Amino acid sequence: MKFPKDAPKTKVIKTLELLGFEMVRVGNHISMIRENPEGGKHL
């Protein structure tokens, strides 16, 4: 999935957090993780 380049970073992060993702690492790229209903995790 790609977001538009002009999307505000804070708004994108907040939206993904509302969908159940949590930030794992921040650098040149942002890594986020989300736990699925079966208990597994997705990066």
N, CA, C and O atoms as CSV, one atom per row, in Angstrom:
chain,resi,resn,atom,element,x,y,z
A,1,MET,N,N,0.841,-1.156,0.000
A,1,MET,CA,C,0.000,0.000,0.000
A,1,MET,C,C,0.898,1.235,0.000
A,1,MET,O,O,1.870,1.296,0.754
A,2,LYS,N,N,0.581,2.208,-0.833
A,2,LYS,CA,C,1.351,3.447,-0.872
A,2,LYS,C,C,0.441,4.619,-0.538
A,2,LYS,O,O,-0.717,4.662,-0.952
A,3,PHE,N,N,0.972,5.552,0.204
A,3,PHE,CA,C,0.260,6.781,0.512
A,3,PHE,C,C,0.781,7.885,-0.391
A,3,PHE,O,O,1.920,7.820,-0.854
A,4,PRO,N,N,-0.032,8.888,-0.646
A,4,PRO,CA,C,0.452,10.029,-1.436
A,4,PRO,C,C,1.637,10.688,-0.738
A,4,PRO,O,O,1.684,10.757,0.491
A,5,LYS,N,N,2.584,11.168,-1.522
A,5,LYS,CA,C,3.781,11.790,-0.953
A,5,LYS,C,C,3.454,13.027,-0.138
A,5,LYS,O,O,4.181,13.363,0.796
A,6,ASP,N,N,2.363,13.712,-0.480
A,6,ASP,CA,C,2.039,14.958,0.211
A,6,ASP,C,C,1.148,14.754,1.440
A,6,ASP,O,O,0.725,15.729,2.061
A,7,ALA,N,N,0.859,13.500,1.798
A,7,ALA,CA,C,0.045,13.232,2.986
A,7,ALA,C,C,0.850,13.579,4.234
A,7,ALA,O,O,2.007,13.176,4.353
A,8,PRO,N,N,0.248,14.327,5.171
A,8,PRO,CA,C,0.967,14.668,6.400
A,8,PRO,C,C,1.297,13.403,7.204
A,8,PRO,O,O,0.423,12.584,7.489
A,9,LYS,N,N,2.561,13.269,7.556
A,9,LYS,CA,C,3.056,12.077,8.255
A,9,LYS,C,C,2.280,11.823,9.548
A,9,LYS,O,O,1.917,10.682,9.833
A,10,THR,N,N,2.024,12.863,10.326
A,10,THR,CA,C,1.323,12.676,11.605
A,10,THR,C,C,-0.103,12.185,11.391
A,10,THR,O,O,-0.598,11.373,12.173
A,11,LYS,N,N,-0.765,12.660,10.352
A,11,LYS,CA,C,-2.140,12.237,10.076
A,11,LYS,C,C,-2.180,10.768,9.635
A,11,LYS,O,O,-3.077,10.022,10.028
A,12,VAL,N,N,-1.209,10.365,8.823
A,12,VAL,CA,C,-1.132,8.970,8.371
A,12,VAL,C,C,-0.876,8.050,9.560
A,12,VAL,O,O,-1.522,7.010,9.690
A,13,ILE,N,N,0.062,8.426,10.428
A,13,ILE,CA,C,0.380,7.607,11.605
A,13,ILE,C,C,-0.836,7.495,12.514
A,13,ILE,O,O,-1.151,6.405,12.991
A,14,LYS,N,N,-1.518,8.602,12.759
A,14,LYS,CA,C,-2.703,8.597,13.624
A,14,LYS,C,C,-3.792,7.691,13.044
A,14,LYS,O,O,-4.448,6.961,13.786
A,15,THR,N,N,-3.986,7.734,11.728
A,15,THR,CA,C,-4.987,6.887,11.075
A,15,THR,C,C,-4.642,5.414,11.228
A,15,THR,O,O,-5.513,4.602,11.540
A,16,LEU,N,N,-3.381,5.063,11.011
A,16,LEU,CA,C,-2.965,3.667,11.159
A,16,LEU,C,C,-3.093,3.203,12.606
A,16,LEU,O,O,-3.431,2.044,12.850
A,17,GLU,N,N,-2.829,4.083,13.568
A,17,GLU,CA,C,-2.997,3.724,14.980
A,17,GLU,C,C,-4.466,3.458,15.294
A,17,GLU,O,O,-4.778,2.573,16.091
A,18,LEU,N,N,-5.370,4.216,14.673
A,18,LEU,CA,C,-6.800,3.977,14.868
A,18,LEU,C,C,-7.219,2.618,14.301
A,18,LEU,O,O,-8.196,2.026,14.760
A,19,LEU,N,N,-6.485,2.129,13.308
A,19,LEU,CA,C,-6.766,0.823,12.710
A,19,LEU,C,C,-6.090,-0.321,13.464
A,19,LEU,O,O,-6.182,-1.474,13.041
A,20,GLY,N,N,-5.416,-0.020,14.568
A,20,GLY,CA,C,-4.841,-1.065,15.410
A,20,GLY,C,C,-3.343,-1.251,15.291
A,20,GLY,O,O,-2.787,-2.153,15.918
A,21,PHE,N,N,-2.674,-0.422,14.503
A,21,PHE,CA,C,-1.224,-0.538,14.363
A,21,PHE,C,C,-0.532,0.229,15.479
A,21,PHE,O,O,-1.066,1.218,15.981
A,22,GLU,N,N,0.658,-0.224,15.868
A,22,GLU,CA,C,1.479,0.532,16.812
A,22,GLU,C,C,2.884,0.660,16.238
A,22,GLU,O,O,3.375,-0.244,15.562
A,23,MET,N,N,3.521,1.787,16.514
A,23,MET,CA,C,4.844,2.052,15.974
A,23,MET,C,C,5.889,1.201,16.675
A,23,MET,O,O,5.886,1.075,17.899
A,24,VAL,N,N,6.787,0.618,15.881
A,24,VAL,CA,C,7.858,-0.208,16.412
A,24,VAL,C,C,9.177,0.536,16.304
A,24,VAL,O,O,9.984,0.523,17.233
A,25,ARG,N,N,9.393,1.188,15.161
A,25,ARG,CA,C,10.683,1.828,14.904
A,25,ARG,C,C,10.466,3.020,13.980
A,25,ARG,O,O,9.636,2.972,13.071
A,26,VAL,N,N,11.221,4.089,14.222
A,26,VAL,CA,C,11.161,5.279,13.373
A,26,VAL,C,C,12.567,5.621,12.922
A,26,VAL,O,O,13.490,5.672,13.735
A,27,GLY,N,N,12.731,5.850,11.657
A,27,GLY,CA,C,14.015,6.233,11.066
A,27,GLY,C,C,13.712,6.819,9.707
A,27,GLY,O,O,12.817,7.654,9.575
A,28,ASN,N,N,14.456,6.389,8.685
A,28,ASN,CA,C,14.116,6.799,7.327
A,28,ASN,C,C,12.746,6.258,6.937
A,28,ASN,O,O,12.015,6.876,6.162
A,29,HIS,N,N,12.412,5.097,7.487
A,29,HIS,CA,C,11.112,4.473,7.266
A,29,HIS,C,C,10.473,4.249,8.630
A,29,HIS,O,O,11.164,4.203,9.648
A,30,ILE,N,N,9.175,4.114,8.642
A,30,ILE,CA,C,8.443,3.857,9.885
A,30,ILE,C,C,7.979,2.407,9.864
A,30,ILE,O,O,7.333,1.976,8.909
A,31,SER,N,N,8.301,1.657,10.903
A,31,SER,CA,C,7.838,0.273,11.028
A,31,SER,C,C,6.702,0.242,12.035
A,31,SER,O,O,6.808,0.781,13.137
A,32,MET,N,N,5.605,-0.407,11.630
A,32,MET,CA,C,4.449,-0.531,12.509
A,32,MET,C,C,4.047,-1.995,12.548
A,32,MET,O,O,4.326,-2.754,11.620
A,33,ILE,N,N,3.389,-2.382,13.630
A,33,ILE,CA,C,2.967,-3.770,13.809
A,33,ILE,C,C,1.506,-3.768,14.239
A,33,ILE,O,O,1.026,-2.833,14.881
A,34,ARG,N,N,0.807,-4.851,13.865
A,34,ARG,CA,C,-0.595,-5.004,14.259
A,34,ARG,C,C,-0.839,-6.464,14.585
A,34,ARG,O,O,-0.421,-7.348,13.837
A,35,GLU,N,N,-1.509,-6.722,15.692
A,35,GLU,CA,C,-1.841,-8.087,16.080
A,35,GLU,C,C,-3.158,-8.477,15.415
A,35,GLU,O,O,-4.132,-7.727,15.472
A,36,ASN,N,N,-3.186,-9.651,14.784
A,36,ASN,CA,C,-4.420,-10.094,14.130
A,36,ASN,C,C,-5.299,-10.849,15.130
A,36,ASN,O,O,-4.834,-11.190,16.217
A,37,PRO,N,N,-6.557,-11.115,14.780
A,37,PRO,CA,C,-7.483,-11.768,15.724
A,37,PRO,C,C,-7.021,-13.140,16.222
A,37,PRO,O,O,-7.400,-13.550,17.319
A,38,GLU,N,N,-6.215,-13.851,15.441
A,38,GLU,CA,C,-5.742,-15.171,15.856
A,38,GLU,C,C,-4.559,-15.091,16.807
A,38,GLU,O,O,-4.105,-16.116,17.316
A,39,GLY,N,N,-4.054,-13.889,17.054
A,39,GLY,CA,C,-2.947,-13.729,17.984
A,39,GLY,C,C,-1.598,-13.537,17.331
A,39,GLY,O,O,-0.624,-13.236,18.021
A,40,GLY,N,N,-1.506,-13.703,16.015
A,40,GLY,CA,C,-0.244,-13.486,15.311
A,40,GLY,C,C,-0.004,-12.000,15.102
A,40,GLY,O,O,-0.893,-11.177,15.320
A,41,LYS,N,N,1.203,-11.670,14.679
A,41,LYS,CA,C,1.527,-10.260,14.464
A,41,LYS,C,C,1.963,-10.039,13.030
A,41,LYS,O,O,2.594,-10.902,12.420
A,42,HIS,N,N,1.624,-8.877,12.498
A,42,HIS,CA,C,2.003,-8.484,11.144
A,42,HIS,C,C,2.806,-7.208,11.206
A,42,HIS,O,O,2.430,-6.266,11.903
A,43,LEU,N,N,3.924,-7.170,10.474
A,43,LEU,CA,C,4.711,-5.943,10.357
A,43,LEU,C,C,4.263,-5.189,9.156
A,43,LEU,O,O,4.795,-4.118,8.866
